Amino acid sequence: MLKRILVVLIIFISGTSIAQEGTTSPYSFYGIGELKFKGTAENRAMGGIGVLSDSIHLNLQNPAGLADLKLINYSVGASHRYLTLQTDSEKQKTSTTSLDYIAIGVPMGKFGASFGLIPYTSVGYQIDSSTDLATTRFTGTGGLNRAFLSLAYKVTPKFNVGIETSYNFGNIENISFHHINELQYGTREVNKADILGFSFKLGAFYKTMISEKLELSTSATYTPENDFVIENNKEISTVIENNSGNLLTVQTIESKEPNTNITFPSQYTIGAGIGQPKNWFVGAEYTGIETSNFENSAFSIAEVTYNDSSKFSLGGFFIPNYNSIGSYWERVVYRAGFRYEETGINIRGEDINEFGISFGVGLPVGRVFSNLNLGFEFGQRGTKNQGLVKENFFNTIISLSLNDRWFEKRYYD
């Protein structure tokens, strides 16, 4: 028992040191970065739907699903993104690897709980502009993380409720460099923002058998509007660029800027699905976010407006024979899905939308229904209109979902 707790703590502490996730998308320049998917690799392979809960998988999208857990669950996931960026005149390729989540779920009779760490937003871009007169470069790094604690309760055998509380923390660094070619020195401005704040989410699940074999699942979540505090620091330097392209500081002026607030918009998700337990499932989900209420005095940008955003997801799974003894591949979970998202960002009159098609497998490992999950997703975001960037991406996702019993009575040692 003690060894397991120590292992859990070591994994969690090590995870916090690498949870600050990276991205290479130029669209992470806007707002406080690119919003990350909050869910497991299993959800992601099914188009991102979270309208599904069972006794052996962790649900990071709806806290109410935790009341269905019957085993201790350790979940950790990572992904690799291969990205092609296109404009009317250029084409570039880049990639990044990141930790997606680390979490633990604990069943407690009619209650269920989980805690963990997950990236919320990510910033990582470099934008260059050169003319015969001057050179300008914008770079950004950082993002926002969430440490969360969730609790669920099974009100009736068919109905669960849950709540998730999160502490959001992180920092973003935006750097601009400007150099007039005829001059020896250039100017670099560094804006650092430390972001802190609490948030919470409410969730509900309802499942019922509508025939001898078919089960109906429905879910709903709601996240109220939240205000976070931003601690701002600015640094302006006179710099010179050496032959290797590195900037050497000649003189620096640092200043502590006034704290500002950022208002994160409220959002809701509703979903429904139907299937035969332990055999197949198909579900759909809709998410609405009041992004038009997005307020951020520290990150206002010209030619950018925020509209209400939305996302539609469709997906499911199929297991040929979950208790097959003769064939391993009949116990494999096959998943697939589709999603379409209106991000709510409008740049120069162009809406930035995104879609993705995903598929994957859950491979049984060890005992007590543990799984190694592999997923793949390809899709597109943005447009080349108005001098913008179109992104084509291919994501590879891998995760472990490990189950165990902590309080099992043993008759032999």
Residue pairs with C-beta under 8 A, 6 or more apart in sequence:
1 406
4 404
4 406
8 74
8 104
11 74
11 76
11 102
12 102
12 104
12 116
12 117
15 76
15 99
15 102
15 117
16 117
16 147
18 99
19 99
19 102
19 117
19 118
19 119
19 145
20 119
20 142
20 143
20 145
20 170
21 36
21 98
21 99
21 100
21 119
21 122
21 143
21 145
22 96
22 97
22 98
22 122
22 124
22 141
22 143
23 33
23 34
23 81
23 96
23 98
23 122
23 123
23 124
23 125
23 143
24 81
24 83
24 94
24 95
24 96
24 124
24 125
25 34
25 83
25 124
25 125
25 381
25 391
26 85
26 125
26 127
26 389
27 34
27 125
27 343
27 345
27 352
27 381
27 382
27 389
27 391
28 34
28 121
28 122
28 123
28 124
28 125
28 140
29 123
29 125
29 127
29 138
29 140
30 299
30 301
30 304
30 345
30 347
31 121
31 294
31 296
31 299
31 306
31 345
32 121
32 123
32 143
32 144
32 172
32 193
32 195
32 262
32 296
32 299
33 121
33 122
33 123
33 140
33 142
33 143
33 144
33 172
34 121
34 122
34 123
35 120
35 121
35 343
36 100
36 118
36 119
36 120
36 121
36 122
37 44
37 48
37 100
38 60
38 61
38 101
38 118
38 120
38 146
39 48
39 50
39 60
39 61
40 57
40 58
40 59
40 60
40 75
40 77
40 101
40 373
40 399
40 401
41 77
41 79
41 100
41 360
41 373
41 374
41 375
41 397
41 398
41 399
42 57
42 333
42 335
42 360
42 362
42 371
42 373
42 375
42 399
42 401
43 49
43 50
43 52
43 59
43 60
43 61
44 358
44 360
44 375
44 377
44 397
45 315
45 335
45 336
45 337
45 358
45 359
45 360
45 361
45 373
45 375
45 376
45 377
45 397
46 52
46 283
46 313
46 315
46 316
46 317
46 335
46 336
46 337
46 358
47 313
47 314
47 315
47 336
47 337
47 338
47 339
47 356
47 358
48 285
48 311
48 313
48 315
48 337
48 339
48 358
49 271
49 273
49 283
49 284
49 285
49 313
49 314
49 315
49 316
49 337
50 59
50 60
50 61
50 62
50 65
50 219
50 221
50 269
50 271
50 285
51 62
51 217
51 218
51 219
51 271
51 272
51 273
51 283
51 284
51 285
52 59
52 65
52 217
52 273
52 281
52 283
53 59
53 62
53 64
53 65
53 66
53 68
53 160
53 205
53 207
53 217
53 219
54 68
55 68
55 69
55 70
55 71
56 69
56 70
56 71
56 73
56 368
56 369
56 401
56 403
57 73
57 371
57 401
58 66
58 69
58 73
58 75
58 103
58 105
58 114
58 401
59 65
59 66
60 75
60 101
60 103
60 114
60 116
60 118
61 221
61 269
62 162
62 203
62 204
62 205
62 219
62 220
62 221
62 269
63 114
63 150
63 151
63 152
63 162
63 163
63 164
63 201
63 202
63 203
63 221
64 152
64 160
64 161
64 162
64 203
64 204
64 205
64 219
65 112
65 152
65 160
65 162
65 203
65 205
65 219
66 105
66 107
66 112
66 113
66 114
66 150
66 151
66 152
66 160
66 162
67 110
67 111
67 112
67 152
67 153
67 154
67 160
67 161
67 162
67 205
68 112
68 154
68 160
68 205
69 105
69 106
69 107
69 112
70 107
71 107
71 368
71 369
71 403
71 404
71 405
72 104
72 105
72 106
72 107
72 403
72 404
72 405
72 406
73 104
73 105
73 114
73 401
73 402
73 403
74 103
74 104
74 400
74 401
74 402
74 403
74 404
75 101
75 102
75 103
75 104
75 105
75 116
75 399
75 400
75 401
75 402
76 99
76 101
76 102
76 103
76 399
76 400
77 99
77 100
77 101
77 102
77 373
77 397
77 398
77 399
77 400
78 97
78 98
78 99
78 100
78 397
78 398
78 399
79 97
79 98
79 100
79 395
79 396
79 397
79 398
80 95
80 96
80 97
80 395
80 396
81 95
81 96
81 97
81 98
81 393
81 394
81 395
82 93
82 95
82 393
82 394
82 395
82 396
83 93
83 94
83 95
83 96
83 391
83 392
83 393
84 91
84 92
84 93
84 391
84 392
84 393
85 91
85 92
85 93
85 94
85 389
85 390
85 391
86 384
86 389
86 390
86 391
86 392
87 384
87 387
87 388
87 389
87 390
88 384
88 387
96 124
98 119
98 122
99 119
100 118
100 119
100 397
100 399
101 116
101 117
101 118
101 119
102 116
102 117
102 118
103 114
103 115
103 116
103 117
103 118
104 114
104 115
104 116
105 112
105 113
105 114
106 112
106 113
106 114
110 153
110 154
111 151
111 152
111 153
111 154
112 151
112 152
112 153
112 154
112 162
113 149
113 150
113 151
113 152
114 148
114 149
114 150
115 147
115 148
115 149
115 150
116 147
116 148
117 145
117 146
117 147
117 148
118 145
118 146
118 148
119 143
119 144
119 145
119 146
120 143
120 144
120 145
120 146
120 168
120 170
121 143
121 144
121 170
122 143
123 140
123 141
123 142
123 143
123 172
123 173
123 174
124 140
124 141
124 143
125 138
125 139
125 140
126 137
126 138
126 139
127 137
127 138
127 139
128 135
128 136
128 137
128 138
129 135
129 136
129 137
130 136
132 181
133 180
133 181
134 178
134 179
134 180
134 181
135 177
135 178
135 179
135 181
135 186
136 176
136 177
136 178
136 179
137 176
137 177
138 174
138 175
138 176
138 177
139 174
139 175
139 177
140 172
140 173
140 174
140 175
141 172
141 173
142 170
142 171
142 172
142 173
143 170
143 172
144 168
144 169
144 170
144 172
144 195
145 168
145 169
145 170
146 166
146 167
146 168
146 199
147 166
147 167
147 169
148 164
148 165
148 166
148 167
149 164
149 165
149 166
150 162
150 163
150 164
150 165
151 162
151 163
152 160
152 161
152 162
152 163
152 203
153 160
153 161
153 162
154 160
155 161
158 206
158 207
158 208
159 204
159 205
159 206
160 204
160 205
160 206
161 202
161 203
161 204
161 205
162 202
162 203
162 204
162 205
163 200
163 201
163 202
163 203
164 200
164 201
164 203
165 198
165 199
165 200
166 198
166 199
166 200
166 201
167 198
168 195
168 196
168 197
168 198
168 199
168 228
169 195
169 196
170 194
170 195
171 192
171 193
171 194
171 195
172 192
172 193
172 195
173 190
173 191
173 192
173 193
174 190
174 191
174 193
175 188
175 189
175 190
175 191
176 188
176 189
177 186
177 187
177 188
177 239
177 247
178 186
178 187
178 188
179 185
179 186
179 187
179 241
180 186
184 240
185 238
185 239
185 240
185 250
186 238
186 239
186 240
186 241
186 247
187 236
187 237
187 238
187 239
188 236
188 237
188 239
188 247
188 249
189 234
189 235
189 236
189 237
190 234
190 235
190 236
190 237
191 232
191 233
191 234
191 235
192 232
192 233
192 234
192 235
193 230
193 231
193 232
193 233
193 298
193 299
194 230
194 231
195 228
195 229
195 230
195 231
195 262
196 228
196 229
196 231
197 226
197 227
197 228
197 229
197 264
198 226
199 223
199 224
199 226
199 264
200 223
200 224
201 221
201 222
201 223
202 221
202 222
202 223
203 219
203 220
203 221
203 222
204 219
204 220
204 221
205 217
205 218
205 219
206 217
206 218
206 219
207 215
207 216
207 217
207 218
208 215
208 216
209 215
209 216
210 216
210 274
213 276
214 274
214 275
214 276
215 274
215 275
215 276
215 277
216 272
216 273
216 274
217 272
217 273
217 274
217 275
217 281
217 283
218 270
218 271
218 272
218 273
219 269
219 270
219 271
219 272
219 285
220 268
220 269
220 270
220 271
221 268
221 269
222 266
222 267
222 268
222 269
223 266
223 267
223 268
224 266
225 263
225 264
225 265
225 266
225 290
225 293
226 263
226 264
227 261
227 262
227 263
227 264
228 261
228 262
228 264
229 259
229 260
229 261
230 259
230 260
230 261
230 262
230 296
230 298
231 259
232 256
232 257
232 258
232 259
232 260
232 298
233 254
233 255
233 256
233 257
234 254
234 255
234 257
235 252
235 253
235 254
235 255
236 252
236 253
236 255
237 249
237 250
237 251
237 252
237 253
238 249
238 250
238 251
238 252
239 247
239 248
239 249
239 250
240 247
240 248
240 250
241 247
241 248
242 248
260 296
260 297
260 298
261 295
261 297
262 295
262 296
262 297
262 298
262 299
263 293
263 294
263 295
263 296
264 294
265 289
265 290
265 291
265 292
265 293
265 294
266 289
266 290
266 293
267 287
267 288
267 289
267 290
268 287
268 288
269 285
269 286
269 287
269 288
270 285
270 286
271 283
271 284
271 285
271 286
272 283
272 284
273 281
273 282
273 283
273 284
273 316
274 281
274 282
274 283
275 281
275 282
275 283
275 316
278 319
278 322
279 318
279 319
279 322
280 316
280 317
280 318
280 319
281 316
281 317
282 314
282 315
282 316
283 314
283 315
283 316
284 312
284 313
284 314
285 312
285 313
285 314
286 310
286 311
286 312
286 313
287 310
287 311
287 312
287 313
288 308
288 309
288 310
289 308
289 309
289 310
289 344
290 308
291 306
291 307
291 308
291 309
291 343
291 344
291 345
292 306
292 307
292 308
292 344
294 306
294 344
303 347
303 348
304 345
304 346
304 347
305 346
306 344
306 345
306 346
307 342
307 344
307 346
307 351
308 344
309 341
309 342
309 343
309 344
309 345
310 341
310 342
311 339
311 340
311 341
311 342
312 339
312 340
312 341
313 337
313 338
313 339
314 337
314 338
314 339
315 335
315 336
315 337
315 338
315 358
316 335
316 336
316 337
317 333
317 334
317 335
317 362
318 333
318 334
318 335
319 330
319 331
319 332
319 333
319 334
320 327
320 329
320 330
320 331
320 332
321 327
321 330
321 331
322 331
323 331
324 330
324 331
328 364
331 364
332 361
332 362
332 363
332 364
333 361
333 362
333 371
334 359
334 361
335 358
335 359
335 360
335 361
335 362
335 375
336 358
336 359
336 360
337 357
337 358
337 359
338 355
338 356
338 357
338 358
339 355
339 356
339 358
339 379
340 353
340 354
340 355
341 353
341 354
341 355
342 351
342 353
343 351
343 352
343 353
343 354
343 381
345 351
345 352
346 352
347 386
347 388
348 386
348 387
348 388
349 386
350 383
350 385
350 386
350 388
352 381
352 382
352 383
352 388
353 381
353 382
354 379
354 380
354 381
354 382
355 379
355 380
356 377
356 378
356 379
356 393
356 395
357 377
357 378
357 379
358 375
358 376
358 377
359 375
359 376
360 373
360 374
360 375
360 376
360 397
361 373
361 374
362 371
362 372
362 373
362 401
363 371
363 372
363 373
363 374
364 370
364 371
365 371
365 372
366 402
368 403
368 404
368 405
369 403
370 400
370 401
370 402
370 403
371 400
371 401
372 398
372 399
372 400
373 397
373 398
373 399
373 400
373 401
374 396
374 397
374 398
375 395
375 396
375 397
375 398
375 399
376 394
376 395
376 396
376 397
377 393
377 394
377 395
377 397
378 392
378 393
378 394
378 395
379 392
379 393
380 390
380 391
380 392
380 393
381 390
381 391
381 393
382 388
382 389
382 390
382 391
383 390
384 390
